């Protein structure tokens, strides 16, 4: 052009993506020459996992405010209101992850033996649904009432 020759040293090819042209479920990110376009649409499994993490978060905060140490021998029981509760569905799909994160046995309240002593009980609300959590000492506490119940079961 006009006596000048353009070579690859003179040119730089760039792909420009405008954020305002992205769809609602897309996100653009990256550094320098590398850009990543992500589809951040949440599927049902992701939503349930997020709900399960929120339940775990509430239980961990409850344990901390109760001054329970991580090495305390406790078991955690949870009760959901309603069979088709979104919280219960999240629990059912993510129970193993929740128990692994909490590092304690974790079960539904219906499975709680009567003789375990409650260390802390609390009711939480998440996305307009309530759930109850009981942290119990994982050992038998013998008192008069428990002994009477055990004897009645034997007789």
Secondary structure, DSSP 8 states (H G I E B T S, - for coil): -TT----TTT--------GGGS-TTEEEEEETTEEEEEE----HHHHHHHHHHHHHHHHHHHHHHTT--TTS-EEEEEEESSTT-HHHHHHHHHHHHHHHHHTSEEEEGGG--TTEEEEEEEEEEETTEEEEEEEEEEEE---HHHHHHHHHHH-
